Amino acid sequence: MKQYDPRIDEYIGKKPPFAQPILKHIREVVHAASPLITENIKWGHPFFEYKGALANMAAFKAHCSFGFWKGASLKDPDGFIHKGDEPSAGNFGRITSVNDLPPDKALIDFILQAISLNETGTKGNMKKATGTLKAAIPEPDYFIAALQGNQKANAAYHAFSPSCKREYLEWITEAKTEPTRQKRMETALEWMEEGKTRHWKYK
């Protein structure tokens, strides 16, 4: 992958006027943090990568989002990261202007931490279940962004029972490689568009 992907220029150019300076600013800060970061488009949204996914951004009708692949593992002493109060808006809540983002210095620190996590192969900070109860599986930002780009799949997913949601999340987040994860996400969206659960073939 290249450091700058022209598809992201096209993505930004098609978004509402309020969103374009936000997306451009995020992109500039990401590359200012490290020239080793490359760009990609996955599930219709811009991704930033270094030895795997680092972060992704997206623009919607009234807000933008920006989130880290391993956001739960980042050190955040100043409390910039939103702790699950609005998962669909990434790590920093609904972003409607550049001023809604943390200072550049803080963003660069998060980006460098994310690079370090990928360098060491550290997995995301997801708590394992204890006893007979299964812990909830966080919905990764890439998963949320993919759903928000597909209205039918999004509606079907949110109508599923907690156990059906968990089956999809386990299948996707436990993929061993990026290509496998992406393929599973694409398949999941197709199935959810049709209102199918993860194990629909066996029901």
Contact map, one row per residue, 1 for C-alpha under 8 A:
11101000000000000000000000000000000001110000000000000000000000000000000000000000000000000000000000000000000000000000000000000000000000000000000000000000000000000000000000000000000000000000000000000000000
11111000000000000000000000000000000001100000000000000000000000000000000000000000000000000000000000000000000000000000000000000000000000000000000000000000000000000000000000000000000000000000000000000000000
11111000000000000000000000000000001111100000000000000000000000000000000000000000000000000000000000000000000000000000000000000000000000000000000000000000000000000000000000000000000000000000000000000000000
01111101000000000000000000000000000001100000000000000000000000000000000000000000000000000000000000000000000000000000000000000000000000000000000000000000000000000000000000000000000000000000000000000000000
11111111100000000000000000000000000001110000000000000000000000000000000000000000000000000000000000000000000000000000000000000000000000000000000000000000000000000000000000000000000000000000000000000000000
00011111110000000000000000000000000000000000000000000000000000000000000000000000000000000000000000000000000000000000000000000000000000000000000000000000000000000000000000000000000000000000000000000000000
00001111111000000000000000000000000000001000000000000000000000000000000000000000000000000000000000000000000000000000000000000000000000000000000000000000000000000000000000000000000000000000000000000000000
00011111111100000000000000000000000000111000010000000000000000000000000000000000000000000000000000000000000000000000000000000000000000000000000000000000000000000000000000000000000000000000000000000000000
00001111111110000000000000000000000000000000000000000000000000000000000000000000000000000000000000000000000000000000000000000000000000000000000000000000000000000000000000000000000000000000000000000000000
00000111111111000000000000000000000000000000000000000000000000000000000000000000000000000000000000000000000000000000000000000000000000000000000000000000000000000000000000000000000000000000000000000000000
00000011111111100000000000000000000000000000110000000000000000000000000000000000000000000000000000000000000000000000000000000000000000000000000000000000000000000000000000000000000000000000000000000000000
00000001111111100011001100000000000000000000000000000000000000000000000000000000000000000000000000000000000000000000000000000000000000000000000000000000000000000000000000000000000000000000000000000000000
00000000111111100001000000000000000000000000000000000000000000000000000000000000000000000000000000000000000000000000000000000000000000000000000000000000000000000000000000000000000000000000000000000000000
00000000011111110000000000000000000000000000000000000000000000000000000000000000000000000000000000000000000000000000000000000000000000000000000000000000000000000000000000000000000000000000000000000000000
00000000001111111011000000000000000000000000000000000000001100000000000000000000000000000000000000000000000000000000000000000000000000000000000000000000000000000000000000000000000000000000000000000000000
00000000000001111111000000000000000000000000000000000000000010000000000000000000000000000000000000000000000000000000000000000000000000000000000000000000000000000000000000000000000000000000000000000000000
00000000000000111111100000000000000000000000000000000000000000000000000000000000000000000000000000000000000000000000000000000000000000000000000000000000000000000000000000000000000000000000000000000000000
00000000000000011111110000000000000000000000000000000000000000000000000000000000000000000000000110000000000000000000000000000000000000000000000000000000000000000000000000000000000000000000000000000000000
00000000000100111111111000000000000000000000000000000000001000110000000000000000000000000000000110000000000000000000000000000000000000000000000000000000000000000000000000000000000000000000000000000000000
00000000000110111111111100000000000000000000000000000000000000000000000000000000000000000000000000000000000000000000000000000000000000000000000000000000000000000000000000000000000000000000000000000000000
00000000000000001111111110000000000000000000000000000000000000000000000000000000000000000000000011000000000000000000000000000000000000000000000000000000000000000000000000000000000000000000000000000000000
00000000000000000111111111000000000000000000000000000000000000010000000000000000000000000000001111000000000000000000000000000000000000000000000000000000000000000000000000000000000000000000000000000000000
00000000000100000011111111100000000000000000000000000000111000010000000000000000000000000000000000000000000000000000000000000000000000000000000000000000000000000000000000000000000000000000000000000000000
00000000000100000001111111110000000000000000000000000000000000000000000000000000000000000000000000000000000000000000000000000000000000000000000000000000000000000000000000000000000000000000000000000000000
00000000000000000000111111111000000000000000000000000000000000000000000000000000000000000000000001000000000000000000000000000000000000000000000000000000000000000000000000000000000000000000000000000000000
00000000000000000000011111111100000000000000000000000000000000000000000000000000000000000000000000000000000000000000000000000000000000000000000000000000000000000000000000000000000000000000000000000000000
00000000000000000000001111111110000000000000000000000000000000000000000000000000000000000000000000000000000000000000000000000000000000000000000000000000000000000000000000000000000000000000000000000000000
00000000000000000000000111111111000000000000000000000000000000000000000000000000000000000000000000000000000000000000000000000000000000000000000000000000000000000000000000000000000000000000000000000000000
00000000000000000000000011111111100000000000000000000000000000000000000000000000000000000000000000000001001100000000000000000000000000000000000000000000000000000000000000000000000000000000000000000000000
00000000000000000000000001111111110010000000000100000000000000000000000000000000000000000000000000000000001100100000000000000000000000000000000000000000000000000000000000000000000000000000000000000000000
00000000000000000000000000111111111110000000000000000000000000000000000000000000000000000000000000000000000000000000000000000000000000000000000000000000000000000000000000000000000000000000000000000000000
00000000000000000000000000011111111000000000000000000000000000000000000000000000000000000000000000000000000100000000000000000000000000000000000000000000000000000000000000000000000000000000000000000000000
00000000000000000000000000001111111000000000000000000000000000000000000000000000000000000000000000000000000100110000000000000000000000000000000000000000000000000000000000000000000000000000000000000000000
00000000000000000000000000000111111110000000000000000000000000000000000000000000000000000000000000000000000000010000000000000000000000000000000000000000000000000000000000000000000000000000000000000000000
00100000000000000000000000000011111110000000000000000000000000000000000000000000000000000000000000000000000000000000000000000000000000000000000000000000000000000000000000000000000000000000000000000000000
00100000000000000000000000000010011111000000000001000000000000000000000000000000000000000000000000000000000000000000000000000000000000000000000000000000000000000000000000000000000000000000000000000000000
00100000000000000000000000000110011111100000000111000000000000000000000000000000000000000000000000000000000000000000000000000000000000000000000000000000000000000000000000000000000000000000000000000000000
11111000000000000000000000000000000111110000000111000000000000000000000000000000000000000000000000000000000000000000000000000000000000000000000000000000000000000000000000000000000000000000000000000000000
11111001000000000000000000000000000011111000011110000000000000000000000000000000000000000000000000000000000000000000000000000000000000000000000000000000000000000000000000000000000000000000000000000000000
10001001000000000000000000000000000001111100011110000000000000000000000000000000000000000000000000000000000000000000000000000000000000000000000000000000000000000000000000000000000000000000000000000000000
00000011000000000000000000000000000000111111111000000000000000000000000000000000000000000000000000000000000000000000000000000000000000000000000000000000000000000000000000000000000000000000000000000000000
00000000000000000000000000000000000000011111111000000000000000000000000000000000000000000000000000000000000000000000000000000000000000000000000000000000000000000000000000000000000001000000000000000000000
00000000000000000000000000000000000000001111100000000000000000000000000000000000000000000000000000000000000000000000000000000000000000000000000011001000000000000000000000000000000000000100000000000000000
00000000000000000000000000000000000000001111110000000000000000000000000000000000000000000000000000000000000000000000000000000000000000000000000001001000000000000000000000000000000000000000000000000000000
00000000001000000000000000000000000000001111111000000001110000000000000000000000000000000000000000000000000000000000000000000000000000000000000011000000000000000000000000000000000000000000000000000000000
00000001001000000000000000000000000000111101111100000001110000000000000000000000000000000000000000000000000000000000000000000000000000000000000000000000000000000000000000000000000000000000000000000000000
00000000000000000000000000000000000000111100111110001111100000000000000000000000000000000000000000000000000000000000000000000000000000000000000000000000000000000000000000000000000000000000000000000000000
00000000000000000000000000000100000011110000011111001111000000000000000000000000000000000000000000000000000000000000000000000000000000000000000000000000000000000000000000000000000000000000000000000000000
00000000000000000000000000000000000011110000001111111110000000000000000000000000000000000000000000000000000000000000000000000000000000000000000000000000000000000000000000000000000000000000000000000000000
00000000000000000000000000000000000111000000000111111100000000000000000000000000000000000000000000000000000000000010010000000000000000000000000000000000000000000000000000000000000000000000000000000000000
00000000000000000000000000000000000000000000000011111000000000000000000000000000000000000000000000000000000000000000011000000000000000000000000000000000000000000000000000000000000000000000000000000000000
00000000000000000000000000000000000000000000000011111100000000000000000000000000000000000000000000000000000000000000010000000000000000000000000000000000000000000000000000000000010000000000000000000000000
00000000000000000000000000000000000000000000001111111110000000000000100000000000000000000000000000000000000000000000000000000000000000000000000000000000000000000000000000000000000000000000000000000000000
00000000000000000000000000000000000000000000001111011111000000000001110000000000000000000000000000000000000000100110010000000000000000000000000000000000000000000000000000000000000000000000000000000000000
00000000000000000000000000000000000000000000001110001111100000000111100000000000000000000000000000000000000000000000000000000000000000000000000000000000000000000000000000000000000000000000000000000000000
00000000000000000000000000000000000000000000111100000111110000000111100000000000000000000000000000000000000000000000000000000000000000000000110000000000000000000000000000000000000000000000000000000000000
00000000000000000000001000000000000000000000111000000011111000011110000000000000000000000000000000000000000000000000000000000000000000000000000000000000000000000000000000000000000000000000000000000000000
00000000000000000000001000000000000000000000110000000001111100011100000000000000000000000000000000000000000000000000000000000000000000000000000010000000000000000000000000000000000000000000000000000000000
00000000000000100010001000000000000000000000000000000000111111111000000000000000000000000000000000000000000000000000000000000000000000000000000000000000000000000000000000000000000000000000000000000000000
00000000000000100000000000000000000000000000000000000000011111110000000000000000000000000000000000000000000000000000000000000000000000000000000000000000000000000000000000000000000000000000000000000000000
00000000000000010000000000000000000000000000000000000000001111100000000000000000000000000000000000000000000000000000000000000000000000000000000000000000000000000000000000000000000000000000000000000000000
00000000000000000000000000000000000000000000000000000000001111110000000000000000000000000000000100000000000000000000000000000000000000000000000000000000000000000000000000000000000000000000000000000000000
00000000000000000010000000000000000000000000000000000000001111111000000000000000000000000000011100000000000000000000000000000000000000000000000000000000000000000000000000000000000000000000000000000000000
00000000000000000010011000000000000000000000000000000000111101111100000000000000000000001000011100000000000000000000000000000000000000000000000000000000000000000000000000000000000000000000000000000000000
00000000000000000000000000000000000000000000000000000000111000111110000000000000000000011111111000000000000000000000000000000000000000000000000000000000000000000000000000000000000000000000000000000000000
00000000000000000000000000000000000000000000000000000011110000011111000000000000000000001111000000000000000000000000000000000000000000000000000000000000000000000000000000000000000000000000000000000000000
00000000000000000000000000000000000000000000000000000011100000001111101000000000000000000111000000000000000000000000000000000000000000000000100000000000000000000000000000000000000000000000000000000000000
00000000000000000000000000000000000000000000000000000111000000000111111000000000000000000110000000000000000000000100000000000000000000000000100000000000000000000000000000000000000000000000000000000000000
00000000000000000000000000000000000000000000000000001111000000000011111000000000000000000000000000000000000000000000000000010000000000000001110000000000000000000000000000000000000000000000000000000000000
00000000000000000000000000000000000000000000000000000100000000000001111111000000000000000000000000000000000000000100000000111000000000000000000000000000000000000000000000000000000000000000000000000000000
00000000000000000000000000000000000000000000000000000000000000000011111111000000000000000010000000000000000000000000000000010000000000000000000000000000000000000000000000000000000000000000000000000000000
00000000000000000000000000000000000000000000000000000000000000000000011111000000000000000000000000000000000000000000000000011100000000000000000000000000000000000000000000000000000000000000000000000000000
00000000000000000000000000000000000000000000000000000000000000000000011111100000000000000000000000000000000000000000000000011000000000000000000000000000000000000000000000000000000000000000000000000000000
00000000000000000000000000000000000000000000000000000000000000000000011111110000000000000000000000000000000001001100000000000000000000000000000000000000000000000000000000000000000000000000000000000000000
00000000000000000000000000000000000000000000000000000000000000000000000011111000000000000000000000000000000001001000000000000000000000000000000000000000000000000000000000000000000000000000000000000000000
00000000000000000000000000000000000000000000000000000000000000000000000001111111100000000000000000000000000000000000000000000000000000000000000000000000000000000000000000000000000000000000000000000000000
00000000000000000000000000000000000000000000000000000000000000000000000000111110000000000000000000000000000000000000000000000000000000000000000000000000000000000000000000000000000000000000000000000000000
00000000000000000000000000000000000000000000000000000000000000000000000000011111000000000000000000000000000000000000000000000000000000000000000000000000000000000000000000000000000000000000000000000000000
00000000000000000000000000000000000000000000000000000000000000000000000000011111110000000000000000000000000000000000000000000000000000000000000000000000000000000000000000000000000000000000000000000000000
00000000000000000000000000000000000000000000000000000000000000000000000000010111110000000001000000000100000000000000000000000000000000000000000000000000000000000000000000000000000000000000000000000000000
00000000000000000000000000000000000000000000000000000000000000000000000000010011111000000011000000000000000000000000000000000000000000000000000000000000000000000000000000000000000000000000000000000000000
00000000000000000000000000000000000000000000000000000000000000000000000000000011111111000011100000000000000000000000000000000000000000000000000000000000000000000000000000000000000000000000000000000000000
00000000000000000000000000000000000000000000000000000000000000000000000000000000111111000010000000000000000000000000000000000000000000000000000000000000000000000000000000000000000000000000000000000000000
00000000000000000000000000000000000000000000000000000000000000000000000000000000011111100010000000000000000000000000000000000000000000000000000000000000000000000000000000000000000000000000000000000000000
00000000000000000000000000000000000000000000000000000000000000000000000000000000011111100000000000000000000000000000000000000000000000000000000000000000000000000000000000000000000000000000000000000000000
00000000000000000000000000000000000000000000000000000000000000000000000000000000011111111100100000000000000000000000000000000000000000000000000000000000000000000000000000000000000000000000000000000000000
00000000000000000000000000000000000000000000000000000000000000000000000000000000000111111110100000000000000000000000000000000000000000000010100100000000000000000000000000000000000000000000000000000000000
00000000000000000000000000000000000000000000000000000000000000001000000000000000000001111100000000000000000000000000000000000000000000000000100110000000000000000000000000000000000000000000000000000000000
00000000000000000000000000000000000000000000000000000000000000011100000000000000000001111111111000000000000000000000000000000000000000000000000000000000000000000000000000000000000000000000000000000000000
00000000000000000000000000000000000000000000000000000000000000001111000000000000000001111111110000000000000000000000000000000000000000000000100000000000000000000000000000000000000000000000000000000000000
00000000000000000000000000000000000000000000000000000000000000001111001000000000111100101111100000000000000000000000000000000000000000000000000000000000000000000000000000000000000000000000000000000000000
00000000000000000000000000000000000000000000000000000000000000001110000000000001110000001111111000011100000000000000000000000000000000000000000000000000000000000000000000000000000000000000000000000000000
00000000000000000000000000000000000000000000000000000000000000001000000000000000010001101111111000000000000000000000000000000000000000000000000000000000000000000000000000000000000000000000000000000000000
00000000000000000000000000000000000000000000000000000000000000111000000000000000000000001101111100010000000000000000000000000000000000000000000000000000000000000000000000000000000000000000000000000000000
00000000000000000000010000000000000000000000000000000000000000111000000000000000000000001001111111011000000000000000000000000000000000000000000000000000000000000000000000000000000000000000000000000000000
00000000000000000110010000000000000000000000000000000000000001110000000000000000000000000000011111010000000000000000000000000000000000000000000000000000000000000000000000000000000000000000000000000000000
00000000000000000110110000000000000000000000000000000000000000000000000000000000000000000000001111111000000000000000000000000000000000000000000000000000000000000000000000000000000000000000000000000000000
00000000000000000000110010000000000000000000000000000000000000000000000000000000000000000000001111111000000000000000000000000000000000000000000000000000000000000000000000000000000000000000000000000000000
00000000000000000000000000000000000000000000000000000000000000000000000000000000000000000000000011111100000000000000000000000000000000000000000000000000000000000000000000000000000000000000000000000000000
00000000000000000000000000000000000000000000000000000000000000000000000000000000000000000001011111111100000000000000000000000000000000000000000000000000000000000000000000000000000000000000000000000000000
00000000000000000000000000000000000000000000000000000000000000000000000000000000000000000001001011111110000000000000000000000000000000000000000000000000000000000000000000000000000000000000000000000000000
00000000000000000000000000000000000000000000000000000000000000000000000000000001000000000001000000111111011000000000000000000000000000000000000000000000000000000000000000000000000000000000000000000000000
00000000000000000000000000000000000000000000000000000000000000000000000000000000000000000000000000001111111000000000000000000000000000000000000000000000000000000000000000000000000000000000000000000000000
00000000000000000000000000001000000000000000000000000000000000000000000000000000000000000000000000000111111100000000000000000000000000000000000000000000000000000000000000000000000000000000000000000000000
00000000000000000000000000000000000000000000000000000000000000000000000000000000000000000000000000000011111110000000000000000000000000000000000000000000000000000000000000000000000000000000000000000000000
00000000000000000000000000000000000000000000000000000000000000000000000000000000000000000000000000000111111111000000000000000000000000000000000000000000000000000000000000000000000000000000000000000000000
00000000000000000000000000001100000000000000000000000000000000000000000000000000000000000000000000000111111111100000000000000000000000000000000000000000000000000000000000000000000000000000000000000000000
00000000000000000000000000001101100000000000000000000000000000000000000000000000000000000000000000000001111111110000000000000000000000000000000000000000000000000000000000000000000000000000000000000000000
00000000000000000000000000000000000000000000000000000000000000000000000000000000000000000000000000000000111111111000000000000000000000000000000000000000000000000000000000000000000000000000000000000000000
00000000000000000000000000000000000000000000000000000000000000000000000001100000000000000000000000000000011111111100000000000000000000000000000000000000000000000000000000000000000000000000000000000000000
00000000000000000000000000000100100000000000000000000100000000000000000000000000000000000000000000000000001111111110000000000000000000000000000000000000000000000000000000000000000000000000000000000000000
00000000000000000000000000000000110000000000000000000000000000000000000000000000000000000000000000000000000111111111000000000000000000000000000000000000000000000000000000000000000000000000000000000000000
00000000000000000000000000000000000000000000000000000000000000000000000001100000000000000000000000000000000011111111100000000000000000000000000000000000000000000000000000000000000000000000000000000000000
00000000000000000000000000000000000000000000000000000100000000000001010001000000000000000000000000000000000001111111110000000000000000000000000000000000000000000000000000000000000000000000000000000000000
00000000000000000000000000000000000000000000000001000100000000000000000000000000000000000000000000000000000000111111111000000000000000000000000000000000000000000000000000000000000000000000000000000000000
00000000000000000000000000000000000000000000000000000000000000000000000000000000000000000000000000000000000000011111111100000000000000000000000000000000000000000000000000000000000000000000000000000000000
00000000000000000000000000000000000000000000000000000000000000000000000000000000000000000000000000000000000000001111111111100000000000000000000000000000000000000000000000000000000000000000000000000000000
00000000000000000000000000000000000000000000000001110100000000000000000000000000000000000000000000000000000000000111111111000000000000000000000000000000000000000000000000000000000000000000000000000000000
00000000000000000000000000000000000000000000000000100000000000000000000000000000000000000000000000000000000000000011111111000000000000000000000000000000000000000000000000000000000000000000000000000000000
00000000000000000000000000000000000000000000000000000000000000000000000000000000000000000000000000000000000000000001111111000000000000000000000000000000000000000000000000000000000000000000000000000000000
00000000000000000000000000000000000000000000000000000000000000000000000000000000000000000000000000000000000000000000111111100000000000000000000000000000000000000000000000000000000000000000000000000000000
00000000000000000000000000000000000000000000000000000000000000000000000000000000000000000000000000000000000000000000111111110000000000000000000000000000000000000000000000000000000000000000000000000000000
00000000000000000000000000000000000000000000000000000000000000000000010000000000000000000000000000000000000000000000100011111000000000000000000000000000000000000000000000000000000000000000000000000000000
00000000000000000000000000000000000000000000000000000000000000000000111110000000000000000000000000000000000000000000000001111100000000000000000000000000000000000000000000000000000000000000000000000000000
00000000000000000000000000000000000000000000000000000000000000000000010110000000000000000000000000000000000000000000000000111110000000000000000000000000000000000000000000000000000000000000000000000000000
00000000000000000000000000000000000000000000000000000000000000000000000100000000000000000000000000000000000000000000000000011111000000001100000000000000000000000000000000000000000000000000000000000000000
00000000000000000000000000000000000000000000000000000000000000000000000000000000000000000000000000000000000000000000000000001111100000100000000000000000000000000000000000000000000000000000000000000000000
00000000000000000000000000000000000000000000000000000000000000000000000000000000000000000000000000000000000000000000000000000111110001100000000000000000000000000000000000000000000000000000000000000000000
00000000000000000000000000000000000000000000000000000000000000000000000000000000000000000000000000000000000000000000000000000011111111100000000000000000000000000000000000000000000000000000000000000000000
00000000000000000000000000000000000000000000000000000000000000000000000000000000000000000000000000000000000000000000000000000001111111100000000000000000000000000000000000000000000000000000000000000000000
00000000000000000000000000000000000000000000000000000000000000000000000000000000000000000000000000000000000000000000000000000000111111000000000000000000000000000000000000000000000000000000000000000000000
00000000000000000000000000000000000000000000000000000000000000000000000000000000000000000000000000000000000000000000000000000000111111000000000000000000000000000000000000000000000000000000000000000000000
00000000000000000000000000000000000000000000000000000000000000000000000000000000000000000000000000000000000000000000000000000000111111100000000000000000000000000000000000000000000000000000000000000000000
00000000000000000000000000000000000000000000000000000000000000000000000000000000000000000000000000000000000000000000000000000001111111110000000000000000000000000000000000000000000000000000000000000000000
00000000000000000000000000000000000000000000000000000000000000000000000000000000000000000000000000000000000000000000000000000011110011111000000000000000000000000000000000000000000000000000000000000000000
00000000000000000000000000000000000000000000000000000000000000000000000000000000000000000000000000000000000000000000000000000000000001111100000000000000000000000000010000000000000000000000000000000000000
00000000000000000000000000000000000000000000000000000000000000000000000000000000000000000000000000000000000000000000000000000100000000111110000000000000000000000000010011000000000000000000000000000000000
00000000000000000000000000000000000000000000000000000000000000000000000000000000000000000000000000000000000000000000000000000100000000011111000000000000000000000000000000000000000000000000000000000000000
00000000000000000000000000000000000000000000000000000000000000000000000000000000000000100000000000000000000000000000000000000000000000001111101100000000000000000000000010000000000000000000000000000000000
00000000000000000000000000000000000000000000000000000000000000000000100000000000000000000000000000000000000000000000000000000000000000000111111100000000000000000000000000000000000000000000000000000000000
00000000000000000000000000000000000000000000000000000001000000000011100000000000000000110100000000000000000000000000000000000000000000000011111110000000000000000000000000000000000000000000000000000000000
00000000000000000000000000000000000000000000000000000001000000000000100000000000000000000000000000000000000000000000000000000000000000000001111111000000000000000000000000000000000000000000000000000000000
00000000000000000000000000000000000000000000000000000000000000000000000000000000000000000000000000000000000000000000000000000000000000000011111111100000000000000000000000000000000000001000000000000000000
00000000000000000000000000000000000000000000000000000000000000000000000000000000000000110000000000000000000000000000000000000000000000000011111111110000000000000000000000000000000000000000000000000000000
00000000000000000000000000000000000000000010100000000000010000000000000000000000000000010000000000000000000000000000000000000000000000000000111111111000000000000000000000000000000000000000000000000000000
00000000000000000000000000000000000000000011100000000000000000000000000000000000000000000000000000000000000000000000000000000000000000000000011111111100000000000000000000000000000000001000000000000000000
00000000000000000000000000000000000000000000000000000000000000000000000000000000000000000000000000000000000000000000000000000000000000000000001111111110110000000000000000000000000000000000100000000000000
00000000000000000000000000000000000000000000000000000000000000000000000000000000000000000000000000000000000000000000000000000000000000000000000111111110010000000000000000000000000000000000000000000000000
00000000000000000000000000000000000000000011000000000000000000000000000000000000000000000000000000000000000000000000000000000000000000000000000011111110000000000000000000000000000000000000000000000000000
00000000000000000000000000000000000000000000000000000000000000000000000000000000000000000000000000000000000000000000000000000000000000000000000001111111110000000000000000000000000000000000100000000000000
00000000000000000000000000000000000000000000000000000000000000000000000000000000000000000000000000000000000000000000000000000000000000000000000000111111111000000000000000000000000000000000000000000000000
00000000000000000000000000000000000000000000000000000000000000000000000000000000000000000000000000000000000000000000000000000000000000000000000000000111111100000000000000000000000000000000000111000000000
00000000000000000000000000000000000000000000000000000000000000000000000000000000000000000000000000000000000000000000000000000000000000000000000000100111111110000000000000000000000000000000111111100000000
00000000000000000000000000000000000000000000000000000000000000000000000000000000000000000000000000000000000000000000000000000000000000000000000000110111111111000000000000000000000000000000000110000000000
00000000000000000000000000000000000000000000000000000000000000000000000000000000000000000000000000000000000000000000000000000000000000000000000000000011111111100000000000000000000000000000000000000000000
00000000000000000000000000000000000000000000000000000000000000000000000000000000000000000000000000000000000000000000000000000000000000000000000000000001111111110000000000000000000000000000000110100000000
00000000000000000000000000000000000000000000000000000000000000000000000000000000000000000000000000000000000000000000000000000000000000000000000000000000111111110000100000000000000000000000000100100000000
00000000000000000000000000000000000000000000000000000000000000000000000000000000000000000000000000000000000000000000000000000000000000000000000000000000011111110000100000000000000000000000000000000000000
00000000000000000000000000000000000000000000000000000000000000000000000000000000000000000000000000000000000000000000000000000000000000000000000000000000001111111000000000000000000000000000000000000000000
00000000000000000000000000000000000000000000000000000000000000000000000000000000000000000000000000000000000000000000000000000000000000000000000000000000000111111111100000000000000000000000000000001000000
00000000000000000000000000000000000000000000000000000000000000000000000000000000000000000000000000000000000000000000000000000000000000000000000000000000000000111111100000000000000000000000000000000000000
00000000000000000000000000000000000000000000000000000000000000000000000000000000000000000000000000000000000000000000000000000000000000000000000000000000000000011111110000000000000000000000000000000000000
00000000000000000000000000000000000000000000000000000000000000000000000000000000000000000000000000000000000000000000000000000000000000000000000000000000000000011111111000000000000000000000000000000000000
00000000000000000000000000000000000000000000000000000000000000000000000000000000000000000000000000000000000000000000000000000000000000000000000000000000000000011111111100000000000000000000000000001100000
00000000000000000000000000000000000000000000000000000000000000000000000000000000000000000000000000000000000000000000000000000000000000000000000000000000000011011111111110000000000000000000000000000000000
00000000000000000000000000000000000000000000000000000000000000000000000000000000000000000000000000000000000000000000000000000000000000011000000000000000000000000111111111000000000000000000000000000000000
00000000000000000000000000000000000000000000000000000000000000000000000000000000000000000000000000000000000000000000000000000000000000000000000000000000000000000011111111100000000000000000000000000100000
00000000000000000000000000000000000000000000000000000000000000000000000000000000000000000000000000000000000000000000000000000000000000000000000000000000000000000001111111110000000000000001000000001100000
00000000000000000000000000000000000000000000000000000000000000000000000000000000000000000000000000000000000000000000000000000000000000001010000000000000000000000000111111111000000000000000000000000000000
00000000000000000000000000000000000000000000000000000000000000000000000000000000000000000000000000000000000000000000000000000000000000001000000000000000000000000000011111111100000000000000000000000000000
00000000000000000000000000000000000000000000000000000000000000000000000000000000000000000000000000000000000000000000000000000000000000000000000000000000000000000000001111111110000000010000000000000000000
00000000000000000000000000000000000000000000000000000000000000000000000000000000000000000000000000000000000000000000000000000000000000000000000000000000000000000000000111111110000010011000000000000000000
00000000000000000000000000000000000000000000000000000000000000000000000000000000000000000000000000000000000000000000000000000000000000000000000000000000000000000000000011111110000010000000000000000000000
00000000000000000000000000000000000000000000000000000000000000000000000000000000000000000000000000000000000000000000000000000000000000000000000000000000000000000000000001111111000010000000000000000000000
00000000000000000000000000000000000000000000000000000000000000000000000000000000000000000000000000000000000000000000000000000000000000000000000000000000000000000000000000111111110110000000000000000000000
00000000000000000000000000000000000000000000000000000000000000000000000000000000000000000000000000000000000000000000000000000000000000000000000000000000000000000000000000000111110110000000000000000000000
00000000000000000000000000000000000000000000000000000000000000000000000000000000000000000000000000000000000000000000000000000000000000000000000000000000000000000000000000000011111110000000000000000000000
00000000000000000000000000000000000000000000000000010000000000000000000000000000000000000000000000000000000000000000000000000000000000000000000000000000000000000000000000000011111111000000000000000000000
00000000000000000000000000000000000000000000000000000000000000000000000000000000000000000000000000000000000000000000000000000000000000000000000000000000000000000000000000000000111111100000000000000000000
00000000000000000000000000000000000000000000000000000000000000000000000000000000000000000000000000000000000000000000000000000000000000000000000000000000000000000000000000000011111111110000000000000000000
00000000000000000000000000000000000000000000000000000000000000000000000000000000000000000000000000000000000000000000000000000000000000000000000000000000000000000000000000011111111111111000000000000000000
00000000000000000000000000000000000000000100000000000000000000000000000000000000000000000000000000000000000000000000000000000000000000000000000000000000000000000000000000000000011111111100000000000000000
00000000000000000000000000000000000000000000000000000000000000000000000000000000000000000000000000000000000000000000000000000000000000000000000000000000000000000000000000000000001111111110000000000000000
00000000000000000000000000000000000000000000000000000000000000000000000000000000000000000000000000000000000000000000000000000000000000000000000000000000000000000000000000110000000111111111000000000000000
00000000000000000000000000000000000000000000000000000000000000000000000000000000000000000000000000000000000000000000000000000000000000000000001001000000000000000000000000010000000011111111100000000000000
00000000000000000000000000000000000000000010000000000000000000000000000000000000000000000000000000000000000000000000000000000000000000000000000000000000000000000000000000000000000001111111110000000000000
00000000000000000000000000000000000000000000000000000000000000000000000000000000000000000000000000000000000000000000000000000000000000000000000000000000000000000000000000000000000000111111111000000000000
00000000000000000000000000000000000000000000000000000000000000000000000000000000000000000000000000000000000000000000000000000000000000000000000000000000000000000000000100000000000000011111111100000100000
00000000000000000000000000000000000000000000000000000000000000000000000000000000000000000000000000000000000000000000000000000000000000000000000000100100100000000000000000000000000000001111111110000000000
00000000000000000000000000000000000000000000000000000000000000000000000000000000000000000000000000000000000000000000000000000000000000000000000000000000100000000000000000000000000000000111111111000000000
00000000000000000000000000000000000000000000000000000000000000000000000000000000000000000000000000000000000000000000000000000000000000000000000000000000100000000000000000000000000000000011111111111100000
00000000000000000000000000000000000000000000000000000000000000000000000000000000000000000000000000000000000000000000000000000000000000000000000000000001110110000000000000000000000000000001111111111000000
00000000000000000000000000000000000000000000000000000000000000000000000000000000000000000000000000000000000000000000000000000000000000000000000000000001110100000000000000000000000000000000111111110000000
00000000000000000000000000000000000000000000000000000000000000000000000000000000000000000000000000000000000000000000000000000000000000000000000000000001100000000000000000000000000000000000011111110000000
00000000000000000000000000000000000000000000000000000000000000000000000000000000000000000000000000000000000000000000000000000000000000000000000000000000100110000000000000000000000000000000001111111000000
00000000000000000000000000000000000000000000000000000000000000000000000000000000000000000000000000000000000000000000000000000000000000000000000000000000000000000000000000000000000000000000001111111111000
00000000000000000000000000000000000000000000000000000000000000000000000000000000000000000000000000000000000000000000000000000000000000000000000000000000000000010001000100000000000000000000001100111111000
00000000000000000000000000000000000000000000000000000000000000000000000000000000000000000000000000000000000000000000000000000000000000000000000000000000000000000001001100000000000000000001001000011111000
00000000000000000000000000000000000000000000000000000000000000000000000000000000000000000000000000000000000000000000000000000000000000000000000000000000000000000000000000000000000000000000000000011111111
00000000000000000000000000000000000000000000000000000000000000000000000000000000000000000000000000000000000000000000000000000000000000000000000000000000000000000000000000000000000000000000000000011111111
00000000000000000000000000000000000000000000000000000000000000000000000000000000000000000000000000000000000000000000000000000000000000000000000000000000000000000000000000000000000000000000000000000011111
00000000000000000000000000000000000000000000000000000000000000000000000000000000000000000000000000000000000000000000000000000000000000000000000000000000000000000000000000000000000000000000000000000011111
00000000000000000000000000000000000000000000000000000000000000000000000000000000000000000000000000000000000000000000000000000000000000000000000000000000000000000000000000000000000000000000000000000011111
